[in-house]
Amino acid sequence: MTESKEKIQWFRNHLLTWAKQNLRDYPWRRSKNPYNILVAEFLLQRTDAETVAPIYETFLTQYPTLEKLALAPVDDIAKLLQPLGLFFRAERLSATARTLEEKYKGMVPESETKLLKLPGIGKYTARAICSQAFARPAAVLDTNVARILERFFGIEGGRVKSRCKILWSAADTVAPATEVGYWNLTLLDFGAIICTARNPKCLICPLSQRCHWFDFN
């Protein structure tokens, strides 16, 4: 990405100003507990946050610690997560819990590299855990983030956004040096509320003044 530092800073400033009044509130966002955040990120895979919220709280009531989750039968976990679909999610979450108990003494690792070795954890989930639980400077990329970057900067990413090196590089470039966890939440919510896939709210968008997509649509 060849955008000027000034434009990137403008982009950051306007999004962070928007975030002060508009970030959504979910129970996992009030926690810095690595286990709680790991559970939330598993549940959020391919599922919207509104659906996850009540199940997340029930899940933590039943499995409040990594140790209890590691000891739970997979079928019991799957039954609890049934409203979310994707049976393999329960299998992978159970396998991850057992691995963490056996290899990491019941601790969630702070390293993206180590997290990526766990069942069911890809680049997005690893970086989300790193940024939210450990305040690591790890930018994330999902369809919401990709859409914002493509539209505002006029980037053309690949068909599979989560694997696009151009978009991952752009996500890293535009992220601030500090408080990247907060920045990640800002992008996720902005994409869900303002820069939506259909009928984006361009007329009230704080980025429209310099948005490449708005200029040409």
SVG drawing of the C-alpha trace seen along z (x, -y; Angstrom):
<svg xmlns="http://www.w3.org/2000/svg" viewBox="-30 -15 35 52">
<polyline fill="none" stroke="black" stroke-width="0.4" points="0.0,0.0 1.4,-3.4 -0.8,-5.8 0.7,-8.8 1.3,-8.8 -1.0,-11.8 -3.9,-10.0 -3.4,-6.9 -3.3,-9.2 -6.5,-11.0 -8.2,-7.6 -7.1,-6.5 -8.2,-9.8 -11.6,-9.8 -12.3,-6.2 -11.1,-6.5 -13.2,-9.7 -16.3,-7.7 -15.5,-4.8 -15.7,-7.0 -19.5,-7.1 -20.3,-4.1 -18.5,-0.9 -20.8,2.0 -20.9,3.6 -20.5,7.3 -19.6,9.3 -16.3,10.6 -15.2,7.0 -15.3,6.3 -12.8,9.0 -9.1,9.3 -9.1,13.0 -7.3,14.9 -9.5,18.0 -12.7,15.9 -11.4,14.2 -10.3,17.5 -13.8,19.0 -15.4,15.8 -13.3,15.9 -14.1,19.6 -17.8,18.9 -17.6,15.9 -16.2,17.8 -18.7,17.5 -21.3,16.3 -22.6,12.8 -22.0,11.3 -25.7,10.9 -26.2,14.6 -23.1,15.5 -23.7,13.2 -26.2,15.2 -24.5,18.5 -21.1,17.1 -22.4,16.3 -24.1,19.7 -20.9,21.4 -18.7,19.6 -21.2,20.4 -20.9,24.1 -17.2,24.1 -15.7,21.2 -12.1,22.5 -9.9,24.1 -9.5,27.1 -13.2,27.8 -13.6,27.3 -10.7,29.8 -12.5,32.4 -15.9,32.0 -17.2,34.6 -17.3,33.2 -20.9,34.1 -21.8,31.9 -19.9,29.0 -21.6,29.5 -25.1,29.6 -24.4,26.2 -23.2,24.7 -25.9,26.3 -27.7,23.0 -24.5,21.7 -24.2,24.7 -20.9,26.0 -20.3,29.2 -16.6,29.1 -16.3,25.9 -17.1,27.9 -14.5,30.6 -11.8,28.0 -12.5,26.0 -12.3,29.2 -9.1,30.3 -7.6,26.8 -8.5,26.9 -6.9,30.3 -3.8,29.2 -3.5,26.1 -3.8,28.2 -1.3,30.8 1.4,28.6 0.9,25.1 0.1,25.9 -3.5,24.6 -2.3,21.2 -3.3,19.5 0.0,18.6 0.7,15.0 2.5,15.9 0.7,15.8 3.0,18.6 2.0,20.9 -1.7,20.0 -1.6,20.9 -0.6,24.5 -3.8,25.0 -6.8,26.8 -9.3,24.4 -7.2,21.3 -6.3,19.4 -4.5,16.1 -7.5,13.9 -8.4,15.8 -4.8,15.9 -4.3,12.2 -7.7,11.3 -6.6,13.2 -3.1,11.6 -4.6,8.1 -7.5,8.4 -6.0,10.6 -2.4,9.5 -2.4,6.0 -0.1,7.2 0.1,5.0 -1.6,7.5 -4.0,6.2 -6.9,8.4 -8.6,8.9 -12.1,10.2 -14.7,9.3 -15.7,6.1 -12.1,4.9 -11.3,5.9 -14.4,4.0 -13.3,0.8 -9.8,1.0 -10.8,1.9 -13.3,-0.9 -11.4,-3.7 -8.0,-3.1 -9.2,-1.7 -7.4,1.6 -8.5,4.7 -8.0,7.7 -8.3,11.3 -11.6,13.3 -10.8,15.0 -10.1,12.0 -8.8,13.9 -5.9,15.2 -5.1,12.1 -1.5,10.9 -2.3,7.4 -5.1,6.9 -3.2,8.3 -0.3,6.0 -2.8,3.0 -4.3,4.0 -0.9,4.0 0.1,0.7 -3.0,-1.3 -3.0,0.1 -1.6,-2.3 1.5,-1.5 -0.5,-1.2 -3.9,0.0 -4.3,2.2 -7.0,4.3 -9.2,1.2 -8.4,0.3 -9.5,3.8 -12.8,3.5 -13.3,0.0 -12.8,1.5 -15.1,4.5 -17.9,2.3 -17.5,-0.4 -17.9,2.3 -20.9,3.7 -22.7,0.4 -21.6,-2.1 -19.5,-0.5 -21.9,2.4 -21.8,4.8 -25.2,3.7 -26.6,0.1 -23.6,-1.4 -24.4,-4.6 -22.1,-6.8 -24.0,-10.0 -23.2,-9.9 -19.8,-8.2 -17.0,-10.2 -14.6,-8.8 -16.6,-9.7 -14.7,-13.0 -11.6,-11.0 -13.1,-7.6 -12.1,-6.2 -15.3,-4.1 -17.6,-7.1 -15.9,-9.2 -16.7,-6.7 -20.2,-5.6"/>
</svg>
